[in-house]
């Protein structure tokens, strides 16, 4: 562990950022999420792939400490008495492993955008790096921060729908229906930077993660049919995946970026022996619960019927919409609570939950298995 930095146990967490320069959408989202509950202060960054762009972005953000690259940043920040305590990594996928490794080996906590890495080999190495560092690793599967997702998870855990039989999850978009050449599309459809999965890595991992998060189930095997419908595209833009979960549950996952009329239509349905749950990301403040043989019941965020797991993440009264940015901020808030506990050598409250490096490995393993299965005519592939 690094000993040169100050060890104060109160005050905002000193945060650095790798990636997320002026023209990066997700970098701005991470900065908003980190600021919303006033638990972080952004103090340093290596914000772009070129020193010039990094300095321009740093100046625009008013940062005093701006670095040419992430390795330089990790070395120097670790030596500063008031250096960063945590770093947000918001680069394209292929940079995640190398950047996270540099900070982890210096005892700096990592908050990393998903998917964990672009390859399964790098994901396995990053798990080892995180485990040996002693630092915290938080993966921003932000949809797990929505209050009604926590509500659904709590209800499943409490047995309110009984033993799970069927899990249906989908995440369709339409923004890649035609060939696109702007920055966000360009790197996401490049297997050298995104990894071998296209829609599976970008949004399929979100769908897979939320299905496992809510149900508490582990997928044992899958069969996937992937397609790149746009001519010349080198990664999938549509995926149909069958899932076999432990304890006999069965699932279906659909991810697509060529589904006209869909924006960010993540939707989860879980059915058990005693009832079912339905949640949609584009209407996130509502959870439908249907006990078998009874009328559907609507549970609202921070409203009557919502439980402790949901209410602790709700900021405003029912009827005032909370959504994407607030859910993202909840992951940062959970990370902050864990880091603050870490400062004092304590464990966070058991109610503090965030996606871990192991969840990230599971997501990359899911993508690799989908690609392997599809190449073998949708053969069933076991998940390690």
Secondary structure, DSSP 8 states (H G I E B T S, - for coil): ---SS---SSS-EEEEEEE--TT-HHHHHHHHHHHHTT-EEEEEEE-SSSHHHHHHHHHHHT-SEE-SSHHHHHHHHHHSTT--SEEEEES-GGGHHHHHHHHHTTT-EEEE-SSS-SSHHHHHHHHHHHHHH---EEE--GGGGSHHHHHHHHHHHTTTT-SEEEEEEEEE--TTSS---SHHHHHHT-HHHH-S-SHIIIIIHHHHHHHHHHH---EEEEEEEEE--STT--S-SEEEEEEEEGGG-EEEEEEES--TT-SSEEEEEEEESSEEEEEEGGGTTEEEEEETTS--EEEETTSTT--HHHHTT--S-TTS---HHHHHHHHHHHHHHHHHHHHTT----TT---B-HHHHHHHHHHHHHHHHHHHTTS--EE--
